C-alpha cells in the first residue's frame, strides 16, 4: 500500500475537494470570486 501523505499534502487535497463541492453547489458565486476578469468589466 501507499504511505500516508504528509499533513500539508492532505490539507491541500481536502481544500481542493471542498472548493470543488462549493463550485458545484454555487457556480455563479465561485466564478465571480475566482475567475480572471478583464479590467473595467464591472465585476
MARVEXMI-571282 format. One record per residue: residue number from 1; x, y, z of N, C-alpha, C in turn. Coordinates in pm, whole numbers, plus 32768, in hexadecimal, padded with zeros to 4 digits. Layout:
(rec NUM, (X, Y, Z), (X, Y, Z), (X, Y, Z))
...
***
This chain:
(rec 1, (8053, 7F89, 8000), (8000, 8000, 8000), (8058, 807D, 8000))
(rec 2, (8017, 80EE, 7FE8), (805E, 816D, 7FE5), (8070, 81A2, 8073))
(rec 3, (80DE, 81EA, 808A), (80EE, 8228, 810E), (808E, 829E, 811F))
(rec 4, (8072, 82BF, 819A), (801A, 8330, 81B8), (8059, 83B2, 8188))
(rec 5, (800B, 840A, 8144), (8045, 8488, 8114), (8064, 84E6, 8189))
(rec 6, (80C2, 8540, 8173), (80E1, 85A3, 81DC), (8068, 85FC, 81F9))
(rec 7, (8064, 863B, 826E), (7FF1, 868E, 8294), (7FD4, 86FF, 8230))
(rec 8, (803A, 873E, 81FA), (8023, 87AC, 819B), (7FDF, 8778, 811C))
(rec 9, (800A, 8706, 80EC), (7FCE, 86CB, 8075), (7F3E, 86A4, 8090))
(rec 10, (7F25, 866A, 8103), (7E9D, 8643, 8128), (7E44, 86C0, 8131))
(rec 11, (7E76, 872C, 8169), (7E28, 87A7, 8175), (7E08, 87E0, 80EA))
(rec 12, (7E68, 87DE, 808F), (7E4F, 8811, 8008), (7DE6, 87BD, 7FC0))
(rec 13, (7DEB, 873B, 7FD2), (7D87, 86E4, 7F93), (7CFC, 8702, 7FCB))
(rec 14, (7CF1, 8713, 804F), (7C6F, 8730, 808C), (7C3A, 87B9, 8061))
(rec 15, (7C92, 881B, 8057), (7C68, 88A0, 8027), (7C37, 8897, 7F97))
(rec 16, (7C7E, 884A, 7F46), (7C57, 8837, 7EBA), (7BCC, 87F9, 7EB0))
(rec 17, (7BB2, 8795, 7F03), (7B2E, 8754, 7F03), (7AC2, 87B6, 7F2F))
(rec 18, (7ADE, 8805, 7F97), (7A7C, 8865, 7FC9), (7A5A, 88CF, 7F60))
(rec 19, (7ABF, 8904, 7F1D), (7AA7, 896A, 7EB6), (7A5C, 892D, 7E40))
(rec 20, (7A7B, 88B3, 7E1E), (7A35, 8870, 7DB1), (79A1, 885F, 7DD2))
(rec 21, (7983, 8837, 7E4D), (78F7, 8829, 7E76), (78AF, 88B0, 7E77))
(rec 22, (78F2, 8917, 7EA8), (78B5, 899D, 7EA6), (789B, 89CC, 7E18))
(rec 23, (78F6, 89AC, 7DBD), (78E5, 89D4, 7D32), (786C, 898F, 7CF5))
(rec 24, (7852, 8914, 7D1B), (77DC, 88CE, 7CE8), (775C, 8904, 7D25))
(rec 25, (7761, 892B, 7DA5), (76E9, 895C, 7DE8), (76CA, 89EE, 7DC7))
(rec 26, (7732, 8A41, 7DBA), (7721, 8AD1, 7DA4), (7777, 8AFE, 7D2E))
(rec 27, (7755, 8AD7, 7CB2), (77AE, 8AF4, 7C42), (77C0, 8B89, 7C26))
(rec 28, (7756, 8BD9, 7C30), (7762, 8C67, 7C11), (77B8, 8CB0, 7C77))
(rec 29, (77A8, 8C8E, 7CF5), (77F7, 8CCF, 7D5E), (788A, 8CAE, 7D4E))
(rec 30, (78A8, 8C30, 7D35), (7933, 8C07, 7D29), (7974, 8C46, 7CAE))
(rec 31, (792B, 8C4E, 7C3F), (7962, 8C8B, 7BC7), (797C, 8D1F, 7BDE))
(rec 32, (7921, 8D62, 7C23), (7933, 8DF0, 7C3E), (79A9, 8E0C, 7C99))
(rec 33, (79C2, 8DB3, 7CF8), (7A2F, 8DC9, 7D57), (7AB8, 8DA3, 7D1F))
(rec 34, (7ABE, 8D37, 7CD2), (7B40, 8D00, 7CAE), (7B63, 8D08, 7C1A))
(rec 35, (7B08, 8D32, 7BC5), (7B27, 8D3A, 7B36), (7B7F, 8DB3, 7B1A))
(rec 36, (7BC6, 8DAD, 7AAE), (7C19, 8E1E, 7A82), (7BC4, 8E75, 7A27))
(rec 37, (7BA4, 8EEB, 7A56), (7B50, 8F46, 7A0A), (7BA7, 8FB5, 79D0))
(rec 38, (7B89, 8FE4, 7957), (7BD7, 9051, 791D), (7BBF, 90D3, 796B))
(rec 39, (7C22, 912C, 796B), (7C0F, 91AD, 79AF), (7B96, 91F8, 7975))
(rec 40, (7B55, 9243, 79C9), (7AE1, 9295, 79A3), (7A6B, 9243, 7972))
(rec 41, (7A61, 91C6, 799B), (79EF, 9174, 7971), (7976, 918D, 79CB))
(rec 42, (798C, 91D1, 7A3B), (791E, 91ED, 7A95), (7905, 917F, 7AFB))
(rec 43, (7959, 911B, 7AFE), (7945, 90AF, 7B5E), (79AA, 90B3, 7BCB))
***
